[in-house]
């Protein structure tokens, strides 16, 4: 990845996924409340994240978080910290080239 990755406080992929999800949680709730049409898709994707995360599918969990991040208003959460965390996770999970592009990280 060419973008600089900020210092990250998490030390494992599992911990990093959980932290990234926690950064998004309020924004997911706010997006669902402000735009009720988004609530169903957001809940479905959050459910997918949880399922992927806890069966050990880190790459698919990362993709779910990336989608959720793009669907939430950046003003509703600490997006710089979230996207830095996502870049660290992509690197830690070995996402490169086409795989990395699929995440659509800013």
C-alpha positions as a Markdown table, in Angstrom:
| # | Residue | x | y | z |
|---|---|---|---|---|
| 1 | Unk | 0.0 | 0.0 | 0.0 |
| 2 | Unk | 1.3 | 3.4 | -0.9 |
| 3 | Unk | -0.7 | 5.3 | 1.7 |
| 4 | Unk | 1.1 | 5.9 | 5.0 |
| 5 | Unk | -0.3 | 3.8 | 7.8 |
| 6 | Unk | -0.6 | 5.6 | 11.1 |
| 7 | Unk | 0.5 | 4.0 | 14.4 |
| 8 | Unk | -2.1 | 1.4 | 15.4 |
| 9 | Unk | -2.7 | 0.3 | 19.0 |
| 10 | Unk | -3.9 | -3.2 | 18.2 |
| 11 | Unk | -1.5 | -6.1 | 17.9 |
| 12 | Unk | -3.5 | -8.9 | 16.3 |
| 13 | Unk | -5.9 | -9.1 | 13.3 |
| 14 | Unk | -8.8 | -10.3 | 15.6 |
| 15 | Unk | -8.2 | -7.4 | 18.0 |
| 16 | Unk | -7.9 | -5.0 | 15.1 |
| 17 | Unk | -11.2 | -6.1 | 13.5 |
| 18 | Unk | -13.0 | -5.7 | 16.9 |
| 19 | Unk | -11.5 | -2.2 | 17.3 |
| 20 | Unk | -12.5 | -1.1 | 13.8 |
| 21 | Unk | -16.0 | -2.4 | 14.4 |
| 22 | Unk | -16.2 | -0.5 | 17.7 |
| 23 | Unk | -15.1 | 2.7 | 15.9 |
| 24 | Unk | -18.1 | 2.2 | 13.5 |
| 25 | Unk | -20.8 | 1.2 | 15.9 |
| 26 | Unk | -22.3 | 4.6 | 16.6 |
| 27 | Unk | -22.1 | 5.6 | 13.0 |
| 28 | Unk | -24.0 | 2.4 | 12.0 |
| 29 | Unk | -26.7 | 3.2 | 14.5 |
| 30 | Unk | -26.9 | 6.8 | 13.4 |
| 31 | Unk | -27.0 | 6.0 | 9.7 |
| 32 | Unk | -29.8 | 3.5 | 10.3 |
| 33 | Unk | -31.8 | 6.0 | 12.3 |
| 34 | Unk | -31.3 | 8.9 | 9.9 |
| 35 | Unk | -32.0 | 6.9 | 6.8 |
| 36 | Unk | -34.4 | 4.0 | 7.7 |
| 37 | Unk | -34.0 | 2.5 | 4.2 |
| 38 | Unk | -30.3 | 1.8 | 5.1 |
| 39 | Unk | -31.1 | 0.1 | 8.4 |
| 40 | Unk | -31.8 | -3.3 | 6.9 |
| 41 | Unk | -28.7 | -3.5 | 4.7 |
| 42 | Unk | -26.5 | -2.1 | 7.5 |
| 43 | Unk | -27.9 | -4.7 | 9.9 |
| 44 | Unk | -27.4 | -7.5 | 7.4 |
| 45 | Unk | -23.8 | -6.5 | 6.7 |
| 46 | Unk | -23.0 | -6.1 | 10.4 |
| 47 | Unk | -24.5 | -9.6 | 10.9 |
| 48 | Unk | -22.2 | -10.9 | 8.2 |
| 49 | Unk | -19.2 | -9.2 | 9.8 |
| 50 | Unk | -20.0 | -10.9 | 13.1 |
| 51 | Unk | -20.4 | -14.3 | 11.5 |
| 52 | Unk | -17.2 | -14.0 | 9.4 |
| 53 | Unk | -15.2 | -12.7 | 12.4 |
| 54 | Unk | -16.1 | -15.5 | 14.7 |
| 55 | Unk | -15.6 | -18.3 | 12.2 |
| 56 | Unk | -12.1 | -17.1 | 11.4 |
| 57 | Unk | -12.8 | -15.5 | 8.0 |
| 58 | Unk | -10.8 | -12.4 | 8.6 |
| 59 | Unk | -10.6 | -11.3 | 5.0 |
| 60 | Unk | -14.4 | -11.5 | 4.6 |
| 61 | Unk | -14.9 | -9.7 | 7.9 |
| 62 | Unk | -12.6 | -7.0 | 6.7 |
| 63 | Unk | -14.6 | -6.6 | 3.5 |
| 64 | Unk | -17.8 | -6.3 | 5.5 |
| 65 | Unk | -16.3 | -3.5 | 7.7 |
| 66 | Unk | -15.0 | -1.7 | 4.6 |
| 67 | Unk | -18.5 | -1.7 | 3.1 |
| 68 | Unk | -20.0 | -0.6 | 6.4 |
| 69 | Unk | -17.5 | 2.3 | 6.6 |
| 70 | Unk | -18.3 | 3.5 | 3.1 |
| 71 | Unk | -22.1 | 3.4 | 3.9 |
| 72 | Unk | -21.7 | 5.6 | 7.0 |
| 73 | Unk | -21.3 | 9.3 | 7.0 |
| 74 | Unk | -17.7 | 10.1 | 7.8 |
| 75 | Unk | -18.8 | 12.9 | 10.1 |
| 76 | Unk | -20.5 | 10.5 | 12.4 |
| 77 | Unk | -17.4 | 8.6 | 13.4 |
| 78 | Unk | -13.7 | 8.9 | 13.7 |
| 79 | Unk | -13.1 | 8.1 | 10.0 |
| 80 | Unk | -9.4 | 8.9 | 9.9 |
| 81 | Unk | -8.7 | 6.4 | 12.7 |
| 82 | Unk | -11.1 | 3.9 | 11.2 |
| 83 | Unk | -9.5 | 4.0 | 7.8 |
| 84 | Unk | -6.0 | 3.9 | 9.3 |
| 85 | Unk | -7.1 | 0.8 | 11.2 |
| 86 | Unk | -8.5 | -0.7 | 8.0 |
| 87 | Unk | -5.3 | -0.1 | 6.1 |
| 88 | Unk | -3.3 | -1.8 | 8.9 |
| 89 | Unk | -5.7 | -4.7 | 8.8 |
| 90 | Unk | -5.5 | -5.0 | 5.0 |
| 91 | Unk | -1.7 | -5.2 | 5.3 |
| 92 | Unk | -1.8 | -7.6 | 8.2 |
| 93 | Unk | -4.2 | -9.9 | 6.3 |
| 94 | Unk | -2.0 | -9.8 | 3.2 |
| 95 | Unk | -4.4 | -7.9 | 1.0 |
| 96 | Unk | -2.4 | -6.6 | -2.0 |
| 97 | Unk | -3.2 | -5.4 | -5.5 |
| 98 | Unk | -6.6 | -6.5 | -6.7 |
| 99 | Unk | -7.6 | -7.8 | -3.2 |
| 100 | Unk | -6.7 | -4.5 | -1.7 |
| 101 | Unk | -8.5 | -2.5 | -4.4 |
| 102 | Unk | -11.7 | -4.5 | -3.6 |
| 103 | Unk | -11.8 | -3.0 | -0.2 |
| 104 | Unk | -12.0 | 0.5 | -1.7 |
| 105 | Unk | -9.9 | 2.1 | 1.1 |
| 106 | Unk | -9.5 | 5.8 | 0.8 |
